[in-house]
Amino acid sequence: MLQITRIIAGLRRFFCLFLALGLCAPLSAAELGIDITQEGNGATAQNGMQVSVHYEGRLSDGTVFDASRPRGQAFRFVLGAGQVIQGWEQGILGMKEGERRILTIPPKLGYGARGAGAKIPPNATLRFEVELLKTAWPPKLQQARNQDLQEAQKNGTLIIDIRRPEEWAQTGIIEGAELITAFTKSGQLHPQFQQKFMS
């Protein structure tokens, strides 16, 4: 009887281990792979920073679907603002300027079941070689001078001037800025502002 109890207990442990491994497999499939191929020594990328990167994206079979270098222009975005796929958000966070990484991004952190156009099929695991070129904090509004805004604009930042027309007339505007009044004279949020930036 004692022998049968031990066998049953052993089978239960084996079954629990088998079940646990089976349940963990889908979780590990959603993990982001990060391989550092070159250490960096500059500033560290943090959420809220504008980052500039060069990259090359490949499918599992090695097909290149996108790359920044052939275009001759680095890709810029604000880290943590949801402008890129989650695999990039997580994989670039903490990189140092000059660092190179290979990011292996599972579908859940990439484009998922929908894919992306004709180049990225549904449920594709993606492999990106990424080099962090530059990080910069966007200018703080209370400290921003026209020169700061013009420099940010040169670096690809969209400048949106939400002041009223009478304020534009008093202090001028930055050429190329998106002009839209955010508030009506009564202090309410302007309907055009809501349509353009909140829908």
Contacts in CASP RR format, 6 or more apart in sequence:
PFRMAT RR
TARGET T0000
AUTHOR 0000-0000-0000
METHOD contacts of the structure
MODEL  1
MLQITRIIAGLRRFFCLFLALGLCAPLSAAELGIDITQEGNGATAQNGMQ
VSVHYEGRLSDGTVFDASRPRGQAFRFVLGAGQVIQGWEQGILGMKEGER
RILTIPPKLGYGARGAGAKIPPNATLRFEVELLKTAWPPKLQQARNQDLQ
EAQKNGTLIIDIRRPEEWAQTGIIEGAELITAFTKSGQLHPQFQQKFMS
29 106 0 8 1.000
29 108 0 8 1.000
30 106 0 8 1.000
30 108 0 8 1.000
30 109 0 8 1.000
31 106 0 8 1.000
32 87 0 8 1.000
32 90 0 8 1.000
32 91 0 8 1.000
32 103 0 8 1.000
32 104 0 8 1.000
32 105 0 8 1.000
32 106 0 8 1.000
32 109 0 8 1.000
33 102 0 8 1.000
33 103 0 8 1.000
33 104 0 8 1.000
33 105 0 8 1.000
34 91 0 8 1.000
34 101 0 8 1.000
34 102 0 8 1.000
34 103 0 8 1.000
34 104 0 8 1.000
35 101 0 8 1.000
35 102 0 8 1.000
35 104 0 8 1.000
36 99 0 8 1.000
36 100 0 8 1.000
36 101 0 8 1.000
37 100 0 8 1.000
37 101 0 8 1.000
37 102 0 8 1.000
37 129 0 8 1.000
38 98 0 8 1.000
38 99 0 8 1.000
38 100 0 8 1.000
38 131 0 8 1.000
39 96 0 8 1.000
39 99 0 8 1.000
40 95 0 8 1.000
40 96 0 8 1.000
40 97 0 8 1.000
40 98 0 8 1.000
40 99 0 8 1.000
40 132 0 8 1.000
41 96 0 8 1.000
41 97 0 8 1.000
41 98 0 8 1.000
42 96 0 8 1.000
42 97 0 8 1.000
42 98 0 8 1.000
43 96 0 8 1.000
43 97 0 8 1.000
43 135 0 8 1.000
44 94 0 8 1.000
44 95 0 8 1.000
44 96 0 8 1.000
44 135 0 8 1.000
45 51 0 8 1.000
45 79 0 8 1.000
45 92 0 8 1.000
45 93 0 8 1.000
45 94 0 8 1.000
45 95 0 8 1.000
45 96 0 8 1.000
45 132 0 8 1.000
45 135 0 8 1.000
46 79 0 8 1.000
46 93 0 8 1.000
46 94 0 8 1.000
46 135 0 8 1.000
47 79 0 8 1.000
47 80 0 8 1.000
47 93 0 8 1.000
48 78 0 8 1.000
48 79 0 8 1.000
48 80 0 8 1.000
48 81 0 8 1.000
48 137 0 8 1.000
48 138 0 8 1.000
49 78 0 8 1.000
49 79 0 8 1.000
49 135 0 8 1.000
49 136 0 8 1.000
49 137 0 8 1.000
49 138 0 8 1.000
50 76 0 8 1.000
50 77 0 8 1.000
50 78 0 8 1.000
50 79 0 8 1.000
50 135 0 8 1.000
50 136 0 8 1.000
50 137 0 8 1.000
50 138 0 8 1.000
50 155 0 8 1.000
50 157 0 8 1.000
51 76 0 8 1.000
51 77 0 8 1.000
51 78 0 8 1.000
51 79 0 8 1.000
51 92 0 8 1.000
51 132 0 8 1.000
51 134 0 8 1.000
51 135 0 8 1.000
52 74 0 8 1.000
52 75 0 8 1.000
52 76 0 8 1.000
52 132 0 8 1.000
52 133 0 8 1.000
52 134 0 8 1.000
52 135 0 8 1.000
52 155 0 8 1.000
53 68 0 8 1.000
53 74 0 8 1.000
53 75 0 8 1.000
53 76 0 8 1.000
53 92 0 8 1.000
53 130 0 8 1.000
53 131 0 8 1.000
53 132 0 8 1.000
53 133 0 8 1.000
54 68 0 8 1.000
54 69 0 8 1.000
54 74 0 8 1.000
54 75 0 8 1.000
54 130 0 8 1.000
54 131 0 8 1.000
54 133 0 8 1.000
55 66 0 8 1.000
55 67 0 8 1.000
55 68 0 8 1.000
55 75 0 8 1.000
55 128 0 8 1.000
55 129 0 8 1.000
55 130 0 8 1.000
55 131 0 8 1.000
56 64 0 8 1.000
56 66 0 8 1.000
56 67 0 8 1.000
56 68 0 8 1.000
56 69 0 8 1.000
56 128 0 8 1.000
56 129 0 8 1.000
57 64 0 8 1.000
57 65 0 8 1.000
57 66 0 8 1.000
57 67 0 8 1.000
57 126 0 8 1.000
57 127 0 8 1.000
57 128 0 8 1.000
57 129 0 8 1.000
58 64 0 8 1.000
58 65 0 8 1.000
58 126 0 8 1.000
58 127 0 8 1.000
58 128 0 8 1.000
58 129 0 8 1.000
59 65 0 8 1.000
59 120 0 8 1.000
59 121 0 8 1.000
59 124 0 8 1.000
59 125 0 8 1.000
59 126 0 8 1.000
59 127 0 8 1.000
60 124 0 8 1.000
60 125 0 8 1.000
60 127 0 8 1.000
62 127 0 8 1.000
65 119 0 8 1.000
65 120 0 8 1.000
66 119 0 8 1.000
68 74 0 8 1.000
68 75 0 8 1.000
74 133 0 8 1.000
74 134 0 8 1.000
76 155 0 8 1.000
76 156 0 8 1.000
77 83 0 8 1.000
77 84 0 8 1.000
78 138 0 8 1.000
79 89 0 8 1.000
79 92 0 8 1.000
79 93 0 8 1.000
80 89 0 8 1.000
80 93 0 8 1.000
82 89 0 8 1.000
85 105 0 8 1.000
85 109 0 8 1.000
85 110 0 8 1.000
85 111 0 8 1.000
86 108 0 8 1.000
86 109 0 8 1.000
86 110 0 8 1.000
87 103 0 8 1.000
87 105 0 8 1.000
87 109 0 8 1.000
87 110 0 8 1.000
88 103 0 8 1.000
88 105 0 8 1.000
88 128 0 8 1.000
88 130 0 8 1.000
90 109 0 8 1.000
91 101 0 8 1.000
91 103 0 8 1.000
91 130 0 8 1.000
92 101 0 8 1.000
92 103 0 8 1.000
92 130 0 8 1.000
92 132 0 8 1.000
95 101 0 8 1.000
95 130 0 8 1.000
95 132 0 8 1.000
96 132 0 8 1.000
97 132 0 8 1.000
97 133 0 8 1.000
97 134 0 8 1.000
97 135 0 8 1.000
98 131 0 8 1.000
98 132 0 8 1.000
98 133 0 8 1.000
99 131 0 8 1.000
99 132 0 8 1.000
100 129 0 8 1.000
100 130 0 8 1.000
100 131 0 8 1.000
100 132 0 8 1.000
101 129 0 8 1.000
101 130 0 8 1.000
102 127 0 8 1.000
102 128 0 8 1.000
102 129 0 8 1.000
102 130 0 8 1.000
103 126 0 8 1.000
103 127 0 8 1.000
103 128 0 8 1.000
103 130 0 8 1.000
104 125 0 8 1.000
104 126 0 8 1.000
104 127 0 8 1.000
105 125 0 8 1.000
105 126 0 8 1.000
105 127 0 8 1.000
105 128 0 8 1.000
106 125 0 8 1.000
107 113 0 8 1.000
107 122 0 8 1.000
107 123 0 8 1.000
107 124 0 8 1.000
107 125 0 8 1.000
110 124 0 8 1.000
110 126 0 8 1.000
111 120 0 8 1.000
111 122 0 8 1.000
111 124 0 8 1.000
111 126 0 8 1.000
112 122 0 8 1.000
112 123 0 8 1.000
112 124 0 8 1.000
113 122 0 8 1.000
113 123 0 8 1.000
114 122 0 8 1.000
115 121 0 8 1.000
115 122 0 8 1.000
115 123 0 8 1.000
115 124 0 8 1.000
120 126 0 8 1.000
136 155 0 8 1.000
138 152 0 8 1.000
138 157 0 8 1.000
139 148 0 8 1.000
139 149 0 8 1.000
139 152 0 8 1.000
146 174 0 8 1.000
149 159 0 8 1.000
149 174 0 8 1.000
149 177 0 8 1.000
150 174 0 8 1.000
152 159 0 8 1.000
153 159 0 8 1.000
153 174 0 8 1.000
153 176 0 8 1.000
153 177 0 8 1.000
158 178 0 8 1.000
159 174 0 8 1.000
159 176 0 8 1.000
159 177 0 8 1.000
159 178 0 8 1.000
160 177 0 8 1.000
160 178 0 8 1.000
160 180 0 8 1.000
160 197 0 8 1.000
161 168 0 8 1.000
161 173 0 8 1.000
161 174 0 8 1.000
161 177 0 8 1.000
161 178 0 8 1.000
161 179 0 8 1.000
161 180 0 8 1.000
162 180 0 8 1.000
162 181 0 8 1.000
162 182 0 8 1.000
162 183 0 8 1.000
162 193 0 8 1.000
163 181 0 8 1.000
163 182 0 8 1.000
164 181 0 8 1.000
164 183 0 8 1.000
164 185 0 8 1.000
165 181 0 8 1.000
168 179 0 8 1.000
173 179 0 8 1.000
180 190 0 8 1.000
180 192 0 8 1.000
180 193 0 8 1.000
180 196 0 8 1.000
180 197 0 8 1.000
181 190 0 8 1.000
181 192 0 8 1.000
181 193 0 8 1.000
182 189 0 8 1.000
182 190 0 8 1.000
182 193 0 8 1.000
183 189 0 8 1.000
183 190 0 8 1.000
183 193 0 8 1.000
184 190 0 8 1.000
END
